[in-house]
Amino acid sequence: MPRTVLLGALLALWLLRYATTSRRQRVKQLPASEERVVILGASTLDGLGAALLKQYLLRGTEHLMIVGRRQEGLEQVRESMLAQTMGRRSASARVEIVQAELTSSADVAALRDRLRTQWGRIDTLHVVFGVTSILPILGVADVDPCGVNASGTASLDVHPTREGLDRIAATVQQSSDGNLKGTAMVLGALLPLLQTTSAHPAVVVIGSVAGLIPAPTRAVYCATKASQHFLVRSMALECESQAGTLVPGTQQRRKHVPFLLVAPGPIKNSFVAKYAVDARTGPRDNREKALEVDEVVRATLQRVDKAQWGTLVLPSRVLYGSLLAQLDATRGWIGRMAHRMYHY
């Protein structure tokens, strides 16, 4: 009973915050034709970045930039989204492409400098890029007793070799770079630009429900996404303190940059198949009830338009699970659901 009461209290507080921030309309303060939008991670046709680009084109946004590692993928996304919005977008719409490795300080600094000289201002930053990990820790080392191994075959060994431990280290490093290091670097580079050039700045970061609820075969992914979540939430608090401070050498004061952290469950796209750092076997989880890409994008933009910041958990029912997870209830109903979800 005490857990139920606490859960209800937490949910009530969350709903109260949601309601009290819903009166402001950012979309009315910042017309689509004037908004400058940067999407980091948009080189896959069925990805969230591509869907965000399409929606911004449809709503009349004219200044757009997509950034990713694969030049060919970025070009495919741009051409496809421009074709799909033909006759429905602004005739003045332009989609800039920047090929960049967002865990490289040189590439991130070059991106920042290009934005400063070419646009002079950014209003909305979407952090969409990242990687996933889909094996249990022992599976990365090829000694998983349940047979879920990087090699794809069962192992007769009990203890990981040194090479197996090195694979664990490499998986953790790659995951941390893609989900935590990259996010920290781009926010460090672009937040000052948002604070000093936009009247209505905003940052949207795509996290994951994996950063809220532990899951089997997702230990490394859950850990790095949880780290990303706390990074974003902590930086949001830092931005509150920085708002109103003087920009050195001027009489200008920094704007407050609000954050929206989106934590979706599994999505029906190729993210897991293409961006897993520890296996190439594709997702093993049950994706019949996975979210549609457009569903996530619509919900995200609705929150941004209404200036409803904080954390958006999708689907909304998973919010209950995330709260239960904080109460260490994962060995019960949540734990059973996770085992069924990931077939482990």
C-alpha positions in Angstrom: 0.0 0.0 0.0 2.8 2.6 0.8 4.3 2.0 -2.6 1.0 2.6 -4.3 0.5 5.9 -2.4 4.0 7.0 -3.3 3.5 6.1 -6.9 0.2 8.1 -7.0 1.9 11.1 -5.4 4.8 11.1 -7.9 2.3 10.8 -10.8 0.3 13.7 -9.4 3.3 15.9 -9.1 4.3 15.0 -12.7 0.8 15.8 -14.0 0.8 19.1 -12.1 4.0 20.2 -13.7 2.7 19.2 -17.1 -0.5 21.2 -16.6 1.2 24.3 -15.3 3.5 24.6 -18.3 0.9 24.0 -21.0 -0.4 27.6 -21.2 2.6 29.0 -23.1 2.7 28.6 -26.8 6.2 28.7 -28.2 4.9 28.1 -31.7 3.0 31.5 -31.5 6.2 33.3 -30.4 8.5 31.8 -33.0 6.9 31.5 -36.5 7.9 28.4 -38.5 9.3 30.4 -41.3 11.7 32.2 -39.0 12.8 29.2 -36.9 16.3 27.8 -37.4 16.4 24.1 -36.7 19.4 21.8 -36.4 18.9 18.0 -36.3 21.9 16.0 -35.1 21.5 12.4 -36.4 19.4 12.2 -39.6 21.2 9.9 -42.0 18.6 7.0 -42.0 15.4 7.2 -44.0 13.3 5.5 -41.4 14.8 7.3 -38.4 13.5 9.9 -36.1 15.8 12.6 -37.6 14.3 12.1 -41.1 10.8 12.2 -39.7 11.5 15.4 -37.8 12.9 17.0 -41.0 9.7 16.1 -42.9 7.5 17.5 -40.2 9.4 20.8 -40.1 9.2 21.1 -43.9 5.5 20.5 -43.8 4.9 23.2 -41.1 6.8 25.8 -43.2 10.2 25.9 -41.7 12.7 27.4 -44.1 16.1 27.1 -42.3 17.0 23.5 -41.6 20.3 21.6 -41.1 20.8 17.9 -40.7 24.0 16.5 -39.4 25.3 12.9 -39.4 28.3 10.7 -40.1 27.2 9.4 -43.5 27.2 11.9 -46.3 25.3 9.6 -48.6 22.7 8.9 -46.0 22.2 12.6 -45.3 21.7 13.2 -49.0 19.2 10.4 -49.3 17.2 11.8 -46.4 17.2 15.3 -47.7 16.1 14.3 -51.3 13.5 11.9 -50.0 11.9 14.4 -47.5 12.0 17.2 -50.1 10.3 14.9 -52.6 7.6 13.8 -50.0 6.8 17.4 -49.2 6.8 18.8 -52.7 4.0 21.3 -53.1 3.3 21.4 -49.3 6.5 23.1 -48.0 7.7 26.7 -48.3 9.3 27.5 -51.7 12.1 29.1 -49.7 12.8 26.0 -47.6 16.5 25.0 -47.6 18.0 21.9 -46.0 21.7 22.2 -45.3 23.8 19.0 -44.9 26.8 18.7 -42.6 28.8 15.4 -42.5 30.4 15.2 -39.0 31.4 12.7 -36.4 29.7 14.2 -33.3 32.1 12.6 -30.9 35.0 14.4 -32.5 35.9 17.8 -31.0 37.3 19.0 -34.3 34.0 18.2 -36.1 31.8 19.6 -33.4 33.8 22.8 -33.2 33.6 23.1 -37.0 29.8 22.6 -36.9 29.5 25.4 -34.3 31.7 27.8 -36.3 29.7 27.1 -39.5 26.4 27.8 -37.7 27.8 31.1 -36.4 29.1 32.3 -39.7 26.4 30.9 -42.0 23.2 31.3 -40.0 24.3 33.5 -37.1 21.5 32.0 -35.0 19.9 28.7 -34.0 16.6 28.3 -32.2 15.9 24.6 -31.9 18.5 21.8 -31.4 17.5 18.2 -31.8 19.9 15.6 -30.4 18.8 12.4 -32.1 22.0 10.4 -32.7 23.2 7.5 -30.5 24.0 3.8 -30.5 22.5 0.7 -28.8 23.8 -2.5 -27.3 21.7 -5.7 -27.4 23.6 -8.4 -25.7 23.9 -9.4 -22.0 27.3 -8.6 -20.5 28.4 -12.2 -20.5 27.1 -12.5 -24.1 29.5 -9.8 -25.2 32.3 -12.0 -23.8 30.8 -15.1 -25.5 30.1 -17.0 -22.2 26.4 -16.3 -21.7 24.8 -19.4 -20.1 21.5 -18.7 -21.9 23.3 -18.9 -25.3 22.8 -15.2 -26.3 26.4 -14.6 -27.4 28.2 -12.2 -29.8 29.3 -15.3 -31.8 25.7 -16.4 -32.2 26.6 -19.9 -30.8 26.4 -21.4 -27.3 29.6 -21.5 -25.3 31.0 -24.3 -23.2 33.2 -21.9 -21.3 32.2 -20.5 -17.9 34.7 -17.7 -17.5 35.4 -14.9 -20.0 38.8 -14.8 -21.6 40.9 -11.6 -21.5 39.8 -11.0 -25.1 36.2 -11.3 -23.9 36.8 -8.8 -21.2 38.3 -6.5 -23.8 35.1 -6.8 -25.9 33.1 -5.8 -22.8 35.3 -2.8 -22.4 35.0 -1.8 -26.1 31.2 -2.2 -26.0 31.0 0.1 -23.0 33.4 2.6 -24.5 31.5 2.7 -27.9 28.2 3.0 -26.1 29.4 5.7 -23.8 30.9 7.7 -26.7 27.8 7.5 -28.8 25.2 8.2 -26.0 27.0 10.2 -23.4 30.2 11.8 -24.7 28.7 13.0 -28.0 25.7 14.5 -26.2 27.9 16.3 -23.8 30.2 17.7 -26.5 27.4 19.0 -28.8 25.6 20.6 -25.9 28.8 22.1 -24.7 29.5 23.6 -28.1 26.0 24.8 -29.1 24.4 25.9 -25.8 26.3 29.2 -25.8 25.0 29.8 -29.3 21.5 29.1 -28.3 21.8 31.3 -25.2 23.1 34.3 -27.1 21.4 34.2 -30.5 17.8 33.0 -30.1 14.9 34.8 -28.4 13.2 31.4 -27.9 15.8 28.7 -27.7 15.1 25.0 -27.0 16.9 21.7 -26.8 15.3 18.3 -27.5 17.2 15.2 -26.7 16.1 11.7 -27.7 16.8 9.4 -24.8 15.1 6.1 -24.2 12.8 4.3 -21.8 15.9 2.1 -21.3 17.4 5.0 -19.3 14.5 4.7 -16.9 13.8 0.9 -16.7 16.5 -1.8 -16.5 16.1 -4.6 -19.0 17.8 -7.9 -19.7 20.3 -7.9 -22.7 20.3 -4.1 -22.5 22.6 -3.5 -19.5 25.2 -1.4 -21.3 22.5 0.5 -23.3 20.4 1.2 -20.1 23.5 2.4 -18.3 24.6 4.8 -20.9 21.1 6.1 -21.6 20.6 6.7 -17.9 23.8 8.6 -17.8 22.7 10.6 -20.8 19.4 11.4 -19.0 21.1 12.7 -15.9 23.5 14.7 -18.0 20.6 16.4 -19.8 18.6 17.0 -16.7 21.6 18.4 -14.8 22.6 20.6 -17.7 19.0 21.9 -17.8 19.5 23.0 -14.2 22.8 24.6 -15.1 21.1 26.6 -17.8 18.5 27.9 -15.3 21.4 29.4 -13.3 23.1 30.8 -16.4 20.0 32.6 -17.7 20.3 36.3 -17.3 24.1 36.4 -16.9 25.9 39.0 -19.0 27.7 38.0 -22.2 31.3 39.1 -21.8 32.1 42.4 -23.6 28.4 43.3 -24.2 25.3 44.4 -22.3 23.4 41.3 -23.6 22.1 38.7 -21.2 21.9 35.0 -21.9 18.5 33.5 -22.6 17.2 30.6 -20.6 17.4 27.4 -22.7 14.7 24.8 -21.8 15.1 21.1 -22.4 12.8 18.4 -23.4 14.1 14.9 -22.8 12.1 12.3 -24.8 12.2 8.7 -23.5 10.4 6.4 -26.0 10.1 2.7 -25.8 11.0 0.4 -28.8 10.4 2.0 -32.2 9.5 0.4 -35.5 12.6 1.3 -37.5 16.0 0.0 -38.2 17.9 1.7 -35.3 18.6 -1.5 -33.4 19.6 -3.4 -36.5 21.9 -0.7 -37.8 23.4 0.9 -34.7 24.1 -2.0 -32.3 27.7 -1.9 -31.2 28.0 -5.5 -30.0 26.0 -7.7 -32.4 24.7 -7.8 -36.0 21.9 -10.3 -35.4 19.2 -7.6 -35.2 16.7 -7.1 -32.4 15.5 -10.1 -30.5 12.7 -8.1 -28.7 9.0 -8.3 -29.3 8.3 -5.3 -31.5 4.6 -5.9 -32.4 3.6 -3.1 -30.0 6.5 -0.9 -30.8 5.9 2.8 -31.4 5.6 4.3 -34.9 8.3 6.8 -35.8 5.6 9.5 -36.7 3.9 8.9 -33.3 7.1 9.8 -31.5 7.8 12.9 -33.7 4.2 14.2 -33.4 4.2 13.9 -29.6 7.6 15.5 -29.4 6.8 18.6 -31.5 3.5 19.0 -29.7 5.3 19.4 -26.4 7.9 21.8 -27.9 5.2 23.9 -29.5 3.4 24.3 -26.2 6.6 24.9 -24.3 6.0 21.8 -22.1 9.5 20.9 -21.0 10.9 18.2 -18.8 10.6 14.5 -19.7 8.2 12.9 -22.2 7.8 9.2 -21.7 6.3 7.2 -24.6 4.0 5.4 -24.6 2.5 7.3 -21.6 1.6 4.0 -19.8 5.3 3.2 -19.5 5.6 6.2 -17.1 4.0 4.0 -14.4 6.7 1.4 -15.1 9.5 3.9 -14.9 8.2 5.1 -11.5 7.9 1.5 -10.2 11.5 0.9 -11.4 12.6 3.8 -9.1 10.9 1.9 -6.2 13.0 -1.2 -7.0 9.9 -3.1 -8.1 11.6 -4.5 -11.2 11.7 -8.0 -9.8 7.9 -8.1 -9.9 5.6 -7.2 -12.7 8.1 -4.9 -14.5 10.8 -7.6 -14.4 8.4 -10.2 -15.8 7.4 -7.9 -18.6 11.0 -7.1 -19.4 11.9 -10.8 -19.7 9.0 -11.4 -22.1 9.8 -8.3 -24.1 13.4 -9.3 -24.7 13.0 -13.1 -24.8 15.7 -13.7 -22.2 
